[in-house]
Amino acid sequence: MCSVGGPMDIEFSERVKGKDYKCKDCGEKFKGLGKKPVCPSCQSDNVAEA
Amino acid sequence: MIHSFNGKFLLIRQGAAFLLVAGAGHRFSLCIESPSGECCQGIEPDDLLVVSAPEGGEPEAAVMLIELLRRFHTPLLVLPKDHPGSRRLRYVVSAGPVIRADCSIRRGTHPEQHLICASAGLTGISLCGVPGGCEIRDLPTGAIAEEYGAAGPEPER
């Protein structure tokens, strides 16, 4: 991703779509990007595709 | 060329433009908040965080941006297309295992994680995260790569 600082800014494209994940530790549901998604709530990598 | 961070940032300059590079240092979730929703990118310890200032600026501001991501896990806020505030923003951030600088892309319009907007003089340079540092490929003639400042306490892995 590329963003601009200041507040940061990017124009987000429909080309970037995450997969749905659920954290096995805290139950948080989120859309993740990258090879090894990390829970945004508890920072655990113990996640699985939902 | 392999550059070891050794607790410092890597500053690549040509003219007024620069790239400031640091290792992520630990695994964390980088959230991108857009009008259409939220996406969270998994960042690995050896991934790179890069700030580009295509028209120049203050490296200290770039340091602060990197630390907002790396130490405080600040989410990225996405402005809608053609938002008037975009023209006031001088620093561009990119994160991932491999990042290539390119001046032919419109600032803020490319979501691809491996690209970052840069000046014409820094276009073509590729940065690849390696343990403790980064590999610099295709450093343009006249560009200078040097250590910059102290990167602060390394976040726990």
Backbone of each chain as ProteinMPNN parsed JSONL, in Angstrom:
{"seq_chain_A": "MCSVGGPMDIEFSERVKGKDYKCKDCGEKFKGLGKKPVCPSCQSDNVAEA", "coords_chain_A": {"N_chain_A": [[0.845, -1.181, 0.0], [0.34, 2.275, -0.443], [0.641, 5.333, 1.075], [-0.097, 8.658, 2.129], [1.458, 10.932, 4.248], [0.335, 12.719, 7.084], [-2.511, 13.75, 8.098], [-2.407, 10.34, 6.937], [-2.803, 9.212, 3.596], [-4.412, 7.416, 1.08], [-5.69, 6.634, -2.122], [-7.98, 4.31, -2.279], [-8.168, 1.329, -4.046], [-10.469, -0.747, -5.772], [-9.145, -2.953, -6.487], [-7.668, -3.964, -4.434], [-8.41, -6.284, -2.19], [-9.228, -7.759, 0.814], [-9.131, -10.938, 2.525], [-11.585, -12.638, 4.49], [-11.081, -13.049, 7.896], [-10.841, -14.727, 11.086], [-9.899, -14.249, 14.408], [-8.426, -16.677, 16.421], [-7.811, -16.391, 19.01], [-8.979, -14.069, 20.217], [-11.353, -13.753, 18.957], [-11.907, -11.727, 17.174], [-13.142, -10.442, 14.107], [-12.004, -9.807, 10.85], [-10.849, -8.188, 7.804], [-8.137, -9.363, 6.042], [-4.836, -8.723, 4.721], [-1.953, -9.816, 2.873], [0.622, -12.376, 3.379], [0.718, -13.48, 5.919], [-1.627, -12.833, 7.893], [-2.399, -10.696, 10.672], [-4.051, -10.378, 13.754], [-5.873, -7.437, 14.209], [-6.762, -6.606, 16.622], [-5.701, -8.028, 18.892], [-3.168, -8.566, 18.052], [-2.375, -11.133, 17.504], [-1.162, -13.954, 15.629], [-2.597, -16.137, 15.331], [-4.792, -16.925, 13.493], [-7.596, -17.639, 11.336], [-9.035, -18.327, 8.142], [-12.265, -17.072, 7.652]], "CA_chain_A": [[0.0, 0.0, 0.0], [1.068, 3.533, -0.429], [-0.215, 6.328, 1.684], [0.549, 9.944, 2.271], [1.438, 11.268, 5.66], [-0.087, 14.071, 7.472], [-2.928, 12.356, 8.105], [-1.988, 9.579, 5.784], [-3.842, 9.192, 2.573], [-4.295, 6.743, -0.201], [-6.957, 6.379, -2.784], [-8.027, 2.858, -2.193], [-8.745, 0.776, -5.26], [-11.234, -1.983, -5.636], [-8.262, -4.072, -6.786], [-7.146, -4.519, -3.194], [-9.488, -6.837, -1.377], [-8.731, -8.721, 1.775], [-9.952, -12.107, 2.809], [-12.195, -12.592, 5.818], [-10.397, -13.867, 8.894], [-11.284, -14.656, 12.477], [-8.826, -14.534, 15.361], [-8.767, -17.797, 17.289], [-7.538, -16.033, 20.403], [-9.909, -13.093, 20.796], [-12.622, -13.8, 18.248], [-12.06, -10.581, 16.27], [-13.302, -10.728, 12.682], [-11.418, -8.707, 10.089], [-10.355, -8.475, 6.46], [-6.681, -9.361, 6.122], [-3.993, -8.698, 3.529], [-0.607, -10.334, 3.091], [0.765, -13.821, 3.515], [0.464, -13.894, 7.296], [-2.442, -11.8, 8.552], [-2.282, -10.577, 12.123], [-5.27, -9.802, 14.316], [-5.686, -6.021, 14.546], [-7.221, -6.337, 17.984], [-4.777, -8.544, 19.911], [-1.87, -8.756, 17.385], [-2.056, -12.554, 17.404], [-1.18, -14.503, 14.275], [-3.398, -17.354, 15.414], [-6.032, -16.556, 12.805], [-8.025, -18.576, 10.305], [-10.014, -17.756, 7.211], [-13.631, -17.252, 8.147]], "C_chain_A": [[0.879, 1.228, 0.0], [0.138, 4.575, 0.154], [0.582, 7.592, 1.914], [0.387, 10.421, 3.695], [0.854, 12.619, 5.943], [-1.295, 14.122, 8.347], [-2.568, 11.637, 6.802], [-3.155, 9.397, 4.822], [-3.484, 8.23, 1.462], [-5.671, 6.738, -0.836], [-7.035, 4.875, -2.932], [-8.758, 2.292, -3.398], [-9.534, -0.482, -4.953], [-10.352, -3.202, -5.904], [-7.716, -4.715, -5.519], [-8.297, -4.986, -2.33], [-8.898, -7.872, -0.441], [-9.658, -9.92, 1.878], [-10.494, -11.969, 4.234], [-11.475, -13.561, 6.759], [-11.082, -13.726, 10.248], [-10.124, -15.048, 13.371], [-9.278, -15.649, 16.306], [-8.549, -17.461, 18.764], [-8.592, -15.104, 20.997], [-11.253, -13.038, 20.07], [-12.863, -12.655, 17.283], [-12.203, -11.055, 14.817], [-12.778, -9.53, 11.902], [-11.077, -9.164, 8.681], [-8.842, -8.334, 6.488], [-6.017, -9.369, 4.759], [-2.657, -9.319, 3.882], [-0.612, -11.832, 3.348], [0.406, -14.308, 4.911], [-0.328, -12.803, 8.013], [-2.295, -11.85, 10.069], [-3.55, -9.902, 12.632], [-5.042, -8.333, 14.692], [-6.081, -5.692, 15.975], [-6.196, -6.779, 19.026], [-3.387, -8.838, 19.354], [-1.442, -10.226, 17.341], [-2.048, -12.987, 15.942], [-1.931, -15.835, 14.242], [-4.778, -17.061, 14.818], [-6.353, -17.595, 11.738], [-9.028, -17.889, 9.387], [-11.418, -18.075, 7.704], [-14.536, -17.711, 7.016]], "O_chain_A": [[2.039, 1.183, 0.41], [-1.024, 4.677, -0.241], [1.813, 7.572, 1.893], [-0.694, 10.326, 4.276], [0.892, 13.531, 5.118], [-1.077, 14.591, 9.464], [-2.446, 12.242, 5.737], [-4.324, 9.427, 5.207], [-2.359, 8.241, 0.963], [-6.688, 6.828, -0.149], [-6.235, 4.261, -3.638], [-9.856, 2.74, -3.726], [-9.269, -1.18, -3.974], [-10.733, -4.334, -5.603], [-7.341, -5.888, -5.531], [-9.065, -4.18, -1.805], [-8.153, -8.756, -0.865], [-10.791, -9.916, 1.395], [-9.919, -11.267, 5.067], [-11.292, -14.738, 6.445], [-11.794, -12.758, 10.517], [-9.448, -16.048, 13.13], [-10.352, -15.584, 16.904], [-9.042, -18.158, 19.65], [-9.047, -15.307, 22.122], [-12.178, -12.358, 20.515], [-13.909, -12.604, 16.635], [-11.484, -11.945, 14.364], [-13.064, -8.382, 12.241], [-11.021, -10.36, 8.396], [-8.32, -7.302, 6.91], [-6.532, -9.924, 3.788], [-2.269, -9.349, 5.05], [-1.655, -12.466, 3.509], [-0.138, -15.4, 5.079], [0.258, -11.942, 8.671], [-2.093, -12.912, 10.659], [-4.058, -8.967, 12.013], [-4.102, -8.028, 15.426], [-5.766, -4.613, 16.477], [-5.855, -6.018, 19.932], [-2.515, -9.306, 20.087], [-0.261, -10.519, 17.157], [-2.808, -12.472, 15.122], [-1.897, -16.559, 13.247], [-5.778, -16.964, 15.529], [-5.476, -18.337, 11.296], [-9.766, -16.995, 9.799], [-11.714, -19.197, 8.115], [-15.73, -17.92, 7.228]]}, "seq_chain_B": "MIHSFNGKFLLIRQGAAFLLVAGAGHRFSLCIESPSGECCQGIEPDDLLVVSAPEGGEPEAAVMLIELLRRFHTPLLVLPKDHPGSRRLRYVVSAGPVIRADCSIRRGTHPEQHLICASAGLTGISLCGVPGGCEIRDLPTGAIAEEYGAAGPEPER", "coords_chain_B": {"N_chain_B": [[23.455, -4.485, -3.179], [23.788, -4.895, 0.253], [22.369, -3.446, 3.042], [22.839, -2.907, 6.433], [20.763, -2.146, 9.148], [21.515, -1.579, 11.82], [20.361, -0.356, 14.076], [19.689, 2.12, 13.107], [18.172, 4.44, 10.745], [17.832, 4.127, 7.169], [18.776, 6.403, 4.793], [18.073, 7.541, 1.636], [19.09, 9.649, -0.797], [18.582, 11.996, -3.421], [19.27, 14.971, -4.773], [16.768, 17.133, -3.573], [14.87, 15.279, -2.991], [13.95, 12.32, -1.148], [14.192, 8.984, 0.259], [13.221, 7.352, 3.166], [14.085, 4.626, 5.11], [13.198, 1.817, 7.077], [13.357, -1.138, 9.14], [10.583, -3.26, 9.967], [10.677, -4.643, 12.367], [9.086, -6.101, 14.147], [6.255, -8.319, 14.312], [3.146, -7.145, 13.239], [-0.178, -5.773, 12.877], [-1.202, -3.819, 10.273], [-3.541, -1.502, 9.784], [-5.775, -0.419, 7.273], [-7.855, 2.104, 6.656], [-10.576, 2.774, 4.801], [-13.054, 4.549, 2.806], [-14.69, 2.497, 1.997], [-14.386, 0.495, 3.806], [-12.483, -1.607, 6.077], [-9.17, -2.905, 5.917], [-6.652, -5.148, 6.921], [-3.237, -5.354, 6.993], [-0.851, -7.866, 7.308], [2.189, -7.404, 8.831], [5.54, -8.364, 8.689], [8.483, -9.117, 10.721], [10.859, -8.605, 9.228], [9.995, -7.085, 7.151], [9.804, -4.012, 5.268], [9.482, -0.548, 6.1], [8.787, 2.322, 4.412], [9.248, 5.713, 3.736], [8.571, 8.203, 1.423], [9.631, 11.277, 0.077], [8.909, 12.99, -2.45], [9.246, 15.608, -3.394], [11.014, 16.597, -1.637], [11.672, 17.423, 1.829], [11.412, 17.12, 5.372], [13.541, 14.904, 6.895], [13.12, 14.182, 9.563], [10.369, 14.345, 9.871], [9.628, 12.194, 8.354], [10.729, 10.182, 9.896], [9.026, 10.318, 12.089], [6.622, 9.506, 10.934], [7.206, 6.855, 10.257], [7.588, 5.819, 12.81], [5.06, 6.166, 13.889], [3.683, 4.166, 12.569], [5.239, 1.858, 13.121], [5.787, 1.719, 15.903], [3.481, 2.547, 17.172], [1.403, 1.501, 15.779], [-0.394, 2.918, 14.185], [-3.351, 3.385, 12.351], [-3.808, 3.584, 8.751], [-5.337, 6.203, 7.104], [-7.626, 6.613, 4.526], [-8.168, 8.879, 1.986], [-11.0, 9.96, 0.057], [-11.18, 9.641, -3.52], [-9.665, 12.263, -5.378], [-9.768, 14.053, -3.295], [-9.443, 17.264, -1.841], [-7.435, 17.648, 0.023], [-5.256, 16.062, -0.592], [-3.246, 17.272, -2.102], [-1.761, 18.647, -0.318], [-0.199, 16.963, 1.075], [2.938, 15.737, 1.737], [4.455, 13.524, 2.205], [4.882, 10.103, 1.542], [3.904, 6.818, 2.277], [4.938, 3.426, 2.405], [4.643, -0.102, 2.9], [6.011, -3.346, 3.303], [7.435, -6.5, 2.094], [9.0, -6.131, -0.214], [9.782, -3.251, -2.004], [9.368, -0.942, -4.572], [10.529, 2.016, -6.056], [8.872, 4.507, -7.915], [8.28, 6.957, -10.323], [6.359, 7.253, -12.156], [3.807, 6.827, -11.474], [0.682, 8.017, -10.313], [0.508, 9.994, -7.462], [-0.704, 8.493, -4.601], [-2.575, 6.947, -5.857], [-2.238, 4.303, -6.284], [-2.745, 1.192, -5.067], [-1.108, -0.98, -4.918], [1.109, -2.927, -3.09], [3.833, -3.011, -3.438], [4.854, -0.774, -4.573], [6.079, 2.594, -4.48], [5.585, 6.073, -4.58], [7.96, 8.233, -6.029], [10.655, 10.58, -6.664], [11.792, 11.477, -9.989], [14.516, 11.077, -10.082], [14.993, 9.055, -8.27], [13.653, 6.947, -9.194], [13.154, 3.53, -9.997], [14.737, 2.291, -8.154], [14.984, -0.526, -6.031], [13.922, -1.99, -3.027], [14.527, -4.483, -0.739], [13.486, -6.329, 1.967], [15.626, -7.807, 4.345], [16.959, -10.011, 6.892], [17.584, -7.908, 9.54], [18.221, -5.757, 7.921], [18.308, -4.228, 4.633], [18.181, -5.026, 1.164], [19.541, -3.199, -1.406], [18.713, -2.451, -4.603], [19.543, -1.528, -7.924], [20.359, 1.171, -7.53], [20.1, 4.487, -8.398], [22.317, 6.425, -10.503], [24.157, 8.903, -8.882], [22.534, 8.997, -6.683], [22.506, 8.929, -3.128], [23.147, 6.753, -0.507], [22.787, 6.47, 2.916], [23.35, 6.195, 6.483], [20.898, 7.254, 8.87], [20.244, 9.091, 11.708], [19.054, 7.82, 14.901], [17.268, 4.883, 15.285], [15.682, 4.53, 17.421], [14.309, 2.67, 20.23], [14.315, -0.75, 19.55], [11.391, -2.394, 18.643], [9.883, -5.02, 20.555], [10.14, -8.371, 19.434]], "CA_chain_B": [[24.13, -4.001, -1.98], [23.044, -5.145, 1.476], [22.57, -2.423, 4.065], [22.376, -3.293, 7.764], [20.231, -0.963, 9.828], [22.308, -1.309, 13.029], [19.658, 0.555, 14.972], [19.475, 3.431, 12.493], [17.4, 4.46, 9.51], [18.561, 4.276, 5.912], [18.314, 7.573, 4.042], [18.536, 7.539, 0.245], [18.818, 11.005, -1.271], [19.098, 12.567, -4.66], [18.713, 16.311, -4.739], [15.941, 17.367, -2.393], [14.005, 14.121, -2.749], [14.573, 11.246, -0.374], [13.461, 7.846, 0.812], [13.692, 6.937, 4.488], [13.765, 3.201, 5.182], [13.446, 1.138, 8.361], [12.75, -2.453, 9.266], [9.394, -3.259, 10.833], [11.185, -5.027, 13.685], [8.231, -7.077, 14.82], [5.017, -8.615, 13.583], [1.969, -6.398, 13.679], [-1.249, -5.604, 11.906], [-1.313, -2.437, 9.808], [-4.916, -1.374, 9.298], [-6.03, 0.589, 6.255], [-9.266, 2.475, 6.798], [-11.025, 3.482, 3.599], [-14.504, 4.775, 2.83], [-15.431, 1.264, 1.736], [-14.206, -0.483, 4.866], [-11.169, -1.768, 6.694], [-8.343, -4.041, 5.551], [-5.497, -5.17, 7.817], [-2.095, -6.015, 6.357], [0.098, -8.475, 8.234], [3.565, -6.954, 8.625], [6.5, -9.284, 9.283], [9.629, -8.398, 11.313], [11.866, -8.172, 8.258], [9.399, -6.199, 6.145], [10.308, -2.642, 5.275], [8.611, 0.627, 6.141], [9.477, 3.318, 3.598], [8.604, 7.007, 3.515], [9.134, 8.927, 0.295], [9.321, 12.704, -0.057], [9.341, 13.215, -3.843], [9.675, 17.001, -3.602], [11.833, 16.978, -0.508], [10.982, 17.628, 3.095], [12.237, 16.94, 6.56], [13.676, 13.495, 7.287], [12.551, 13.952, 10.899], [8.941, 14.084, 9.697], [9.54, 10.816, 7.873], [10.982, 9.343, 11.075], [7.801, 10.287, 12.892], [5.625, 8.689, 10.252], [7.578, 5.445, 10.415], [7.354, 5.404, 14.201], [3.613, 6.044, 14.093], [3.29, 2.843, 12.097], [5.997, 0.751, 13.702], [5.704, 1.641, 17.359], [2.14, 2.815, 17.704], [0.433, 0.787, 14.952], [-1.406, 3.876, 13.747], [-3.984, 2.977, 11.083], [-3.738, 4.496, 7.605], [-6.648, 6.724, 6.725], [-7.688, 6.78, 3.082], [-9.067, 9.938, 1.526], [-11.698, 9.656, -1.195], [-10.508, 10.078, -4.744], [-9.714, 13.697, -5.689], [-9.945, 14.866, -2.096], [-8.571, 18.438, -1.972], [-6.309, 17.629, 0.96], [-4.142, 15.252, -1.078], [-2.148, 18.079, -2.635], [-0.994, 19.233, 0.779], [0.528, 15.904, 1.769], [4.253, 15.661, 1.102], [5.158, 12.289, 2.514], [4.171, 8.91, 1.104], [4.342, 5.669, 3.061], [4.669, 2.097, 1.875], [5.12, -1.159, 3.792], [5.964, -4.681, 2.727], [8.739, -7.166, 1.986], [9.74, -5.577, -1.355], [9.191, -1.972, -2.398], [10.065, -0.321, -5.702], [10.198, 3.431, -6.225], [8.449, 4.77, -9.293], [7.738, 8.314, -10.454], [5.38, 7.297, -13.239], [2.479, 6.556, -10.929], [0.108, 9.197, -9.677], [0.611, 9.866, -6.012], [-1.906, 8.133, -3.868], [-3.575, 6.275, -6.685], [-1.883, 2.903, -6.519], [-2.801, 0.424, -3.843], [-0.174, -2.091, -4.935], [1.951, -2.783, -1.91], [5.261, -3.032, -3.74], [5.229, 0.469, -5.246], [5.981, 3.848, -3.74], [5.84, 7.244, -5.418], [9.254, 8.844, -5.753], [11.081, 11.53, -7.691], [12.372, 10.852, -11.189], [15.896, 10.697, -9.795], [15.047, 7.84, -7.439], [12.843, 5.904, -9.833], [13.825, 2.293, -10.38], [15.387, 1.66, -7.012], [14.201, -1.555, -5.366], [14.343, -2.262, -1.66], [14.027, -5.801, -0.333], [13.783, -6.569, 3.372], [16.402, -8.993, 4.725], [17.116, -9.952, 8.349], [18.418, -6.84, 10.076], [18.566, -4.709, 6.956], [17.606, -4.307, 3.359], [18.987, -5.111, -0.041], [19.279, -2.078, -2.31], [18.973, -2.828, -5.997], [19.362, -0.494, -8.957], [20.518, 2.531, -6.991], [20.383, 5.357, -9.55], [23.545, 7.213, -10.47], [24.015, 10.183, -8.189], [21.798, 8.843, -5.428], [23.375, 8.661, -1.984], [22.524, 5.958, 0.555], [23.562, 6.671, 4.139], [22.623, 6.02, 7.742], [20.297, 8.493, 9.385], [19.717, 9.149, 13.068], [18.864, 6.61, 15.67], [15.931, 4.372, 15.018], [14.937, 4.367, 18.659], [14.315, 1.304, 20.753], [13.744, -1.763, 18.651], [10.219, -3.028, 19.253], [10.065, -6.428, 20.86], [9.624, -9.277, 18.416]], "C_chain_B": [[23.223, -4.248, -0.777], [23.391, -4.054, 2.49], [22.014, -2.945, 5.383], [21.919, -2.05, 8.518], [21.056, -0.602, 11.07], [21.651, -0.257, 13.929], [19.405, 1.934, 14.394], [18.58, 3.296, 11.266], [18.342, 4.488, 8.317], [17.943, 5.443, 5.152], [18.931, 7.517, 2.65], [18.116, 8.869, -0.367], [19.292, 11.189, -2.702], [18.45, 13.946, -4.812], [17.923, 16.5, -3.465], [15.115, 16.14, -2.024], [14.733, 13.071, -1.911], [13.595, 10.12, -0.088], [14.052, 7.565, 2.182], [13.173, 5.527, 4.732], [14.076, 2.675, 6.584], [12.832, -0.253, 8.302], [11.555, -2.39, 10.203], [9.775, -3.681, 12.255], [10.351, -6.045, 14.431], [6.98, -7.285, 13.969], [3.889, -7.76, 14.127], [0.976, -6.258, 12.532], [-1.358, -4.122, 11.559], [-2.679, -2.276, 9.149], [-5.059, -0.2, 8.338], [-7.52, 0.869, 6.275], [-9.681, 3.312, 5.59], [-12.527, 3.706, 3.682], [-15.308, 3.488, 2.633], [-15.222, 0.205, 2.81], [-12.787, -0.528, 5.382], [-10.482, -3.017, 6.181], [-7.095, -3.992, 6.417], [-4.38, -6.003, 7.194], [-1.17, -6.579, 7.427], [1.515, -8.05, 7.887], [4.498, -7.896, 9.376], [7.728, -8.528, 9.796], [10.632, -7.875, 10.287], [11.278, -7.372, 7.099], [9.954, -4.787, 6.316], [9.173, -1.635, 5.433], [9.376, 1.747, 5.444], [8.616, 4.575, 3.498], [9.321, 7.705, 2.368], [8.685, 10.387, 0.35], [9.777, 13.121, -1.453], [9.818, 14.637, -4.112], [10.546, 17.486, -2.462], [10.997, 17.226, 0.723], [11.962, 17.421, 4.229], [12.342, 15.457, 6.89], [13.091, 13.204, 8.664], [11.05, 13.684, 10.821], [8.723, 12.653, 9.221], [9.792, 9.837, 9.016], [9.709, 9.202, 11.899], [6.726, 9.429, 12.239], [5.925, 7.203, 10.412], [7.277, 4.979, 11.836], [5.866, 5.319, 14.529], [3.126, 4.664, 13.66], [3.919, 1.763, 12.959], [5.782, 0.614, 15.206], [4.282, 1.754, 17.869], [1.03, 2.191, 16.869], [-0.72, 1.685, 14.523], [-2.034, 3.415, 12.431], [-3.749, 4.027, 9.992], [-5.154, 4.923, 7.249], [-6.634, 7.064, 5.239], [-8.667, 7.886, 2.724], [-9.787, 9.495, 0.261], [-10.93, 10.227, -2.391], [-10.734, 11.571, -4.97], [-10.023, 14.555, -4.462], [-8.977, 16.057, -2.153], [-7.365, 18.417, -1.046], [-5.092, 16.889, 0.432], [-2.963, 16.103, -1.524], [-1.288, 18.692, -1.536], [-0.105, 18.213, 1.471], [1.835, 15.614, 1.045], [4.944, 14.329, 1.288], [4.278, 11.086, 2.178], [4.758, 7.709, 1.83], [4.031, 4.378, 2.322], [5.269, 1.072, 2.82], [5.008, -2.496, 3.113], [7.352, -5.266, 2.586], [9.61, -6.613, 0.86], [9.029, -4.307, -1.81], [10.025, -1.365, -3.515], [9.578, 1.111, -5.878], [9.917, 3.719, -7.697], [7.832, 6.163, -9.362], [6.619, 8.382, -11.484], [3.966, 7.032, -12.766], [1.978, 7.804, -10.235], [0.051, 8.993, -8.165], [-0.734, 9.527, -5.39], [-2.929, 7.342, -4.658], [-3.277, 4.801, -6.898], [-1.881, 2.136, -5.214], [-1.799, -0.728, -3.805], [0.888, -1.887, -3.861], [3.429, -2.67, -2.245], [5.729, -1.752, -4.423], [5.154, 1.646, -4.287], [6.311, 4.989, -4.701], [7.187, 7.842, -5.029], [9.567, 9.844, -6.848], [11.648, 10.77, -8.884], [13.78, 10.345, -10.907], [16.032, 9.436, -8.965], [14.228, 6.697, -8.032], [13.711, 4.702, -10.216], [14.493, 1.588, -9.229], [14.434, 0.646, -6.377], [14.789, -1.83, -3.996], [13.702, -3.566, -1.218], [14.439, -6.046, 1.116], [14.551, -7.868, 3.57], [16.594, -8.914, 6.238], [18.092, -8.846, 8.788], [18.748, -5.713, 9.115], [17.748, -4.784, 5.697], [18.618, -4.392, 2.213], [18.564, -3.98, -0.968], [19.661, -2.517, -3.719], [18.73, -1.619, -6.887], [19.373, 0.917, -8.375], [20.903, 3.459, -8.144], [21.706, 6.115, -9.382], [23.28, 8.553, -9.795], [23.232, 10.101, -6.905], [22.76, 8.436, -4.318], [22.586, 7.885, -0.943], [23.388, 6.065, 1.802], [22.698, 6.401, 5.359], [22.024, 7.349, 8.172], [19.792, 8.267, 10.796], [19.691, 7.813, 13.774], [17.433, 6.168, 15.499], [15.123, 4.161, 16.28], [14.958, 2.925, 19.114], [13.633, 0.344, 19.78], [12.537, -2.384, 19.334], [10.482, -4.51, 19.515], [9.451, -7.284, 19.789], [8.684, -10.279, 19.03]], "O_chain_B": [[22.053, -3.867, -0.776], [24.562, -3.784, 2.755], [20.862, -3.375, 5.452], [22.605, -1.028, 8.523], [21.269, 0.581, 11.336], [22.325, 0.619, 14.47], [18.955, 2.83, 15.108], [18.274, 2.192, 10.814], [19.516, 4.835, 8.45], [16.738, 5.467, 4.901], [20.151, 7.454, 2.501], [16.926, 9.176, -0.446], [20.287, 10.6, -3.124], [17.234, 14.06, -4.961], [18.354, 16.075, -2.393], [14.708, 15.984, -0.872], [15.957, 12.95, -1.958], [12.376, 10.269, -0.175], [15.273, 7.544, 2.334], [11.981, 5.257, 4.584], [15.082, 3.04, 7.192], [11.915, -0.513, 7.523], [11.516, -1.571, 11.121], [9.253, -3.138, 13.229], [10.875, -6.779, 15.269], [6.698, -6.528, 13.041], [3.702, -7.664, 15.34], [1.268, -6.583, 11.381], [-1.576, -3.281, 12.431], [-2.939, -2.844, 8.088], [-4.521, 0.881, 8.577], [-8.339, 0.006, 5.959], [-9.189, 4.423, 5.392], [-13.199, 3.12, 4.53], [-16.462, 3.4, 3.049], [-15.814, -0.872, 2.738], [-11.994, 0.386, 5.158], [-11.113, -4.062, 6.022], [-6.532, -2.919, 6.63], [-4.549, -7.188, 6.908], [-0.755, -5.866, 8.341], [1.991, -8.304, 6.78], [4.281, -8.193, 10.55], [7.99, -7.411, 9.35], [11.195, -6.797, 10.476], [11.997, -7.02, 6.164], [10.493, -4.428, 7.362], [8.057, -1.85, 4.959], [10.49, 2.082, 5.845], [7.42, 4.508, 3.213], [10.549, 7.782, 2.356], [7.525, 10.689, 0.629], [10.915, 13.56, -1.623], [10.689, 14.855, -4.954], [10.788, 18.687, -2.342], [9.767, 17.238, 0.666], [13.176, 17.532, 4.061], [11.323, 14.814, 7.141], [12.616, 12.095, 8.91], [10.515, 12.897, 11.602], [7.77, 11.986, 9.624], [9.15, 8.791, 9.098], [9.36, 8.11, 12.347], [6.002, 8.706, 12.925], [5.03, 6.397, 10.667], [6.772, 3.875, 12.04], [5.454, 4.499, 15.35], [2.263, 4.069, 14.305], [3.236, 0.871, 13.462], [5.615, -0.495, 15.714], [3.918, 1.138, 18.87], [-0.149, 2.326, 17.198], [-1.876, 1.262, 14.502], [-1.311, 3.087, 11.49], [-3.521, 5.202, 10.28], [-6.051, 4.091, 7.112], [-5.719, 7.735, 4.761], [-9.837, 7.845, 3.102], [-9.232, 8.729, -0.527], [-10.145, 11.167, -2.264], [-11.839, 12.082, -4.781], [-10.498, 15.682, -4.605], [-7.804, 15.874, -2.481], [-6.375, 19.1, -1.305], [-3.994, 17.068, 0.959], [-1.81, 15.709, -1.35], [-0.201, 19.202, -1.809], [0.665, 18.569, 2.363], [1.827, 15.281, -0.14], [5.92, 14.035, 0.598], [3.087, 11.06, 2.491], [5.976, 7.601, 1.977], [2.983, 4.252, 1.689], [6.283, 1.334, 3.468], [4.025, -2.766, 2.422], [8.341, -4.612, 2.918], [10.836, -6.625, 0.97], [7.81, -4.3, -1.98], [11.249, -1.286, -3.412], [8.377, 1.383, -5.852], [10.617, 3.247, -8.592], [6.966, 6.506, -8.558], [6.0, 9.43, -11.67], [3.03, 7.016, -13.566], [2.753, 8.555, -9.642], [-0.395, 7.958, -7.671], [-1.745, 10.188, -5.626], [-4.034, 7.095, -4.175], [-4.001, 4.124, -7.627], [-1.069, 2.424, -4.335], [-1.653, -1.384, -2.774], [1.482, -0.815, -3.746], [4.212, -2.259, -1.389], [6.892, -1.658, -4.815], [4.297, 1.7, -3.405], [7.211, 4.871, -5.532], [7.513, 7.944, -3.847], [8.841, 9.947, -7.837], [11.943, 9.578, -8.798], [14.189, 9.308, -11.429], [17.093, 8.812, -8.963], [14.126, 5.62, -7.445], [14.838, 4.846, -10.69], [14.788, 0.397, -9.321], [13.244, 0.913, -6.207], [16.007, -1.893, -3.831], [12.486, -3.735, -1.309], [15.623, -5.975, 1.445], [14.173, -8.908, 3.029], [16.407, -7.843, 6.816], [19.272, -8.867, 8.438], [19.491, -4.799, 9.473], [16.643, -5.326, 5.682], [19.742, -3.897, 2.3], [17.383, -3.821, -1.276], [20.801, -2.904, -3.977], [17.842, -0.804, -6.639], [18.514, 1.743, -8.685], [21.924, 3.241, -8.796], [22.142, 6.401, -8.267], [22.306, 9.241, -10.102], [23.256, 11.039, -6.108], [23.71, 7.688, -4.549], [21.498, 8.295, -0.54], [24.586, 5.784, 1.755], [21.47, 6.38, 5.275], [22.561, 8.419, 7.883], [19.004, 7.355, 11.045], [20.237, 6.818, 13.297], [16.504, 6.972, 15.559], [13.997, 3.667, 16.222], [15.55, 2.064, 18.465], [12.541, 0.598, 19.272], [12.634, -2.848, 20.47], [11.219, -5.161, 18.774], [8.371, -6.98, 19.283], [8.145, -11.132, 18.326]]}, "name": "protein", "num_of_chains": 2, "seq": "MCSVGGPMDIEFSERVKGKDYKCKDCGEKFKGLGKKPVCPSCQSDNVAEAMIHSFNGKFLLIRQGAAFLLVAGAGHRFSLCIESPSGECCQGIEPDDLLVVSAPEGGEPEAAVMLIELLRRFHTPLLVLPKDHPGSRRLRYVVSAGPVIRADCSIRRGTHPEQHLICASAGLTGISLCGVPGGCEIRDLPTGAIAEEYGAAGPEPER"}
